[in-house]
Amino acid sequence: MAASDAEGLLDTSFVVRYLTDDPPAMAVQAAAIVDSERILAVSTVVLAEVWYVLRDRYQIPREAALDALLGLVNRANIRVLNLSKEVVVSALGLCRPSGRVSIADALIWAEARQADLPTVFTFDRRFPTVDLSVRRSG
């Protein structure tokens, strides 16, 4: 099922409330939507913003923040705009082993992979190289 089948798009604030239970009244409202059988979409921008809020504002450890995002993306009723769920899960998995790959780089990697782009041009020495040719300058 594609994201185009979704009933609506989840915003960053909505996902953060759902994942943090903060504030409780909003978290209950968010859970009523996310935990329903409605097909919902989330964008990679929202995933990156949620990551930042979980890590910066809530001081959630890297592993726990990754698990929260993976839990959301892996829900049967969640679709990611313009990317397959499998490639997003693979991208998020790149952030775990070394602790060096940023969520933004992982999602850029996912977009390149999904679009069958063979090469990513970057100056970033930490950019993931799994299944892609990475051409670094500088």
Order of alpha helices (4+ residues) and beta strands (2+ residues): beta-alpha-alpha-beta-alpha-alpha-beta-alpha-alpha-beta-beta
